[in-house]
Amino acid sequence: MSGIASYAVFFLIQALIFAVVCLGLNLQWGYTGLFNIGVSGFFLVGAYAFAILCGPPYASHLGGYGLPFAVGLAGAAAAAGITAILVGLATLRLREDYLAIVTIGAASILQLVALNAAPLTGGSQGATSIPRPMPDLVQSVLGRDLLMLALALATVLCIYGALEAMVRSPWGRVLKAIREDEIAAASLGKNLFAFRLQALVIGSVIMGIGGALYASFIGFISPTDFLPLLTFQVWTMLIVGGSGNNRGAILGAILVWAVWTASGSAAQALLPSALQVKGGAAQIMLIGLALMLTLIFRPRGLIGEEATVSRDARIPAPRARRVSHTGASG
């Protein structure tokens, strides 16, 4: 029984970390229409920043500052935010597809830097012994995992509450207006570049926090943890759960991660040893199938965006939003 409880706690921590990242993407795409497909890059920056700030002394690369957990979390958020500012300044005045191209390139560059800049990141050896929060408070493995679960849950709830307040404010309504019709929003005097940059930076800061939680929970990171597959997973979580709805982002993260882990366990249990190497490909195919079926039968996701009701007419004000397999909104 304790083994089942330990696995359930481990699963929930991972799912909640993905929920944090998914909430950040939802602000960018679901509310603002920013096509960021470099999620893994911002996640990577947060993870490595946390490892450098909070990790023990490393013989071969930068680190060893041993700063408190909260400082590492703030540093990870700041590093991801600065990266987003650099990307946004270069692209957000151009057409939307430039952001997609640049974020792909930025994520690939950051992953290659993590792989090759050994004095900074440890290279292919990665960063080890990344500390958990309050490591001396609880001694048992399950107790430490429960503490991490409580922290991950508190982080998700705090980010969810903050985002809900933001997107329901006048600032959030401007983001939706830009997403629906940027020409109309600009005609009302709104600075499209400023609002887009704010959404990109805030969403990336949240992704950086997710990366810091991941590094602290796993205790080891390497460049192979931040491949484009991570971006694919997070986008699938958001589309399945429902973009433009923060509850949908959380639900999608939990459900898709459940499908991912269950299919991996099934592949190990059912496939012969000679074929188990291909289990990862089966997982990707299954997630792709889930994404395809969602786009066909539930294009708004399991929990679609809430309809905005006009005060006068009491009818849905914005037009319905479709998500295609290319990520275009209509």
N, C-alpha and C positions, 0 to 999 in steps of 0.2 A: 504493500500500500504506500509506503514511504517513497518507493521508486516512482510510482505513478504521480504522487504529489510533487516530487522534485521535477519530473518531466513537465507537468502542467505549469509549474512556476517558471521553468526555463522557457517554455513555449510562449507564455503570456508576456514575459519581459521582451523577448524578440519581437513579438507582434506589436507591443506598445511602442517600441523604438521605431518600427516602421510606421506606426500611426503618427508619430511626431513628424517624420519626414514627409508623409503623405499630406499632413495638414499644411506644411509649408508649400508643397506643390499646389495644393488646392487654392491657396491665396493667389498664387501666380497665374495658374491656368483657369481654375474654376470661377474666380471672381474678376480677374483682370484680362484673361485671354492671352497671357504671355506663354509662348510655346517653348518652355525650358526642357530640353532633353539632355541636359548635362547634370542631372541630379546627383549622380555618383561623384562628380567633382567637388561639389559643395559639401557632401557627406564626408569625403576624403579629407578635405581641408580641416573640418571640425575634429575629425578623429585624430589626425596627426598633430594638430595644435594642442589638443588635450594631452596626448602622449608626451609631447615635448615639455609642456608646462608642469605636468603632475608626475611624470614617470621618474624612476630611479636613475642614478648616473649610468650612462652607457659608455662603454669603452670605445665604440667605433663611430658614434654619431651624436648629434646634438640632443640634449635633454639633461635630466638630473636636477631640475629645479625643485622638485618635490613640493610644489605649491598646493594649497588646499583645493578640495574638489570644486568648490564654488568659483574659485578664481580660474581654474582650468575650464569650467563650463563657460564662463564669461569670455575667456580668451578664445575658445573655439568659436563662439558666436561672432566675436569681433573679426576673427580671421575669415570666416565664411562671408561676413558682410562686406569686408574690404574687397574680397575677390569678386563679389557680385557688383560692387560699384565699378570696378575696372571693366567687367564684362558689359555692364549696362551703359556706361559712358561711351563705349565703342559701338554699340549696336542699337540702342533704343530710339534713336532718331531716324533709323532706317526702316525698311519694311519688315514685317513680322518674321518672315522666313530667315532673315539675317540672324535673328536671335537664336533660332534653332541651330543654324549652321555653326555659329560661334560657340554656343554652349556645348555642342558635340566636340568641337575642337578643344575647348578649354578643359573639358573633362578628360579627354585623351592626353592632353599635354600634362595635366596634373598627375595623372596615373603614371605617365612615363617619367616625370620628375621624381615621384615617389620610388619608382623602380631603379632609377639610375643615379640619383643624388644621394649616394650612400652616406656621406658625412652629415647630411641633414635629416634623412629619414631612416637610415639603416638599410636602404636598398631592398634587395630581394629577401634579406633576412628579417626585415620588419622591425617593429618595436615590441618589446616584451615587458612583462611584469608591470603592466599599467594598473594602477591601484583602483580598488573599489572605494566608494565613499565610506568614511568612518570604519576602516578595516579592523580596528581593535574593539569595536563595540560588540560584535557577535562572533563567536568562534566556529559554530557549526556551518557546514556548507549550505544546508537548507536555510538556516537563519540569515546567512549573508545574501542568499538569493531572494528571500522574502523582503529584506531591506531594500535590495535593488528593485524589486517589483513595486514596493511602495513608492520609491523615488520615481520610477518610470510612470506609474499611474498618476502621481501628483503632477509630474511635468505635463502629461497629456491633458489633464484637467485644467491646469493653469493656461496652457497654450490655447486650448479649446475656448475657455471663457474669454480670454483676451481677444481672440480672433472674432468670436461672436459679437462682442461689443464693437469691435472695429468695423466689421462688414455691415453692421446695422446702423452705423453712424453716417453722417453726411459724407465722410471720407469714403466709406465703403460703397455708398450709392454712386459716387463719382467713378469708382473702379468699375462697377457694373455698367455704367453708362458708356465708359470707354470700350468695354468689351462688346457691348451691343452695337454701338454706332459711334466710332471715334470722331467722325466729321461733325455729328450733332453735338458731341461733348465739347469739341474745340470751338464750335460756333457760340457756345455759352461762356466762353472765356476760360475754360479749364486748361491748365498746362499739362498736356498729355505726357510729355517726357518726364516731368517731375513725379506725377502719380505712378507712372509705370516703373520708374526707378525705385520709388519707395516700396512698391509691391514686390519687385524683384529682390531688393535688399532684405526686407523683412522675411520673406519666404525663405531666402537662402540662410539667413541667421537661424531660423528654425531648423533647417536641414543640418546646419553645423552643430546645433545642440544635439540632434539625433546622432550625429557621428561621434560626438563626445560620449554620449551614453553607451553607444556600441563599443567604443574602445575600452571604457571602464568596465563594462560587463564581461566582455570576452577576455580582456587582459592581454590580448595580442592582436596586432594588426599588421597586414602586409599588403603590397600593391594588388595582389590577386583578389582582395576583398572588395575592390572598387572598380570592377569591370563594368562595361555597358549593360550587362545583365541586370545589375542593381537598378539602373534607371528603368529598364523594361518592367521589372517587378513593381516598382513604385507607381509607374503609370497605369499598370494593370489594376493595382489596388484602388487607385482613384477612380478609374472608369467603371470598374465593377461596383464599387460602393456608391458612386454618384458624385460627379464634380459639381462644384457650386453649393455643396452641402457639407459642413464640417462633420456632422454625424456620419454621413456616408463615407467620408474619408477614413474615419476610424473603423467603421464596420468593414469596409473593403480591405483595409490592412490586415485585420484579424482573419477574415475569411480566406483571402488569397494566401496568406502565410500558412493557414491550416491546410489548404489544398497542397501547397508546396511541400510541407513537412510530411503530410500523410502519403503523398505520392513517392517521396524519397524513401520512407520506411517500407512502403509496399514493394518498391523495386528491390530493396535489399532482401526482403522476406520471400518474394515470389520468384525473382529471376535467378537463374543459375549463376554461379560465380563468374563464369566466362562472359556473361552479358551484363553484370552489374555495373561495369564501367560505363555502359550506355544509359544507365538510369538517369543521369543528369539531363541527357537529351530528351528522355521521356518526360521529365518534369517540365522542361521548357515547352514541349509540345502540348502538355496538358494545360499549362497556364495560357498558352496562345489560344487553345480551344475555348477556354473559359472566357477569354477576352472577346473572341469572335462571336460566341453565342450571346454574350451581353450586348454587344453592338447591334446584333440582329433583333433580339427579342426585348431587350431593355436598354435602349440607347441612352436613356438618362441615368442608368445605373439602378441599383436596388433601392436607393433613397435619392430620388431626384431633387433638383433644386426647388426650394419653396417658391411658389408663385407670389409675386409682389402685388398686393391689392391696392388699387387706387382709392383714395379716401372719398372721392366724389361718386364715381361710378361703381365702386366695389367690384371691379373686374380685374383680371390679371393684366398688369400694365406691360411688362416686357414680353417680347416675343419668345416663344419656346426655343430652346437651344439644342442643337443636334451635335453629336460628336461622331465623326467618321473615323475610319481606320487610319487616316492620315493625320488626325488631330485637328482638322479644320473645324471651325464653329460656323453655324449657319443661323 
